Amino acid sequence: MTIDRMVFAFAGSMILLSLLLAQFVGPGWLILAGFVGLNLFQAAFTGFCPLAMILKKLGATPGAAFG
């Protein structure tokens, strides 16, 4: 699995978790979904993604977006 796919999987998991927590705990958890969405948006234009940098240092295979 490449870094790109790991980032997408992690972001999707965090958004789903945020939605579940918002439904069962409180609406304040929607801030997490917003933060993840904003981070994905800025990474699309700048190429800067903290998770991608961490995964690269851990030895994950780079993909096309975060190579």
N, C-alpha and C positions, 0 to 999 in steps of 0.2 A: 504494500500500500504506500502510495507516495504522500509527501507532506501535504499536497493540495487536497487529496481525499481525506486525510486525517483532519485537516482544518475544517473542511465542510462537515464532516461527521461530528466533530466536537461542537461546532457552532449550531448545527441542527439539534443536537442533544440538549444544549444549553437553552435554546429557545423553547423546545418542548417541555423541559423541566420548569422553565419560567412560567409557561402557560398553566401547567399543572399546579404549581405552587400558588399562582394567582387565583386559580379556581377554588382551591381547597384551604388556603391559608389566608391570603389577602391580596388585594390588587396592587400593592406596592411592589410585588415581584415582577410586574410588567416592566419595571425599570431595567431589569437584567436583560430581557428580550430586546429592549431598545438599545442598550449598550452593545450587545452582540451584533445587532443589525448595523449600527453606526460603524463599528469596527470593521465589519465586512465591506461596507460601502467605501470607507477610506482606504482600505487595503486594495480594493480594486483599482484605485487611481494612483496610490503612492507605492504600492508593493511592500509597505511596512506592516508586518503582522507579528506581534510578540510571540504567539504560539508557534508560528512557523520558524522563528529564530530558535526557540527552545528545542523544537523537534529536530532541527538541523544539527544543533550541538549534541543531541543525543544519538545522532547517527542515522536518522531516517533518510530515505531516498528522496532527493528533491524532485519536484514535478515541474511542469511548464510555468506555473504562475510564481512559485517561490523558489526558483532555481538559482 
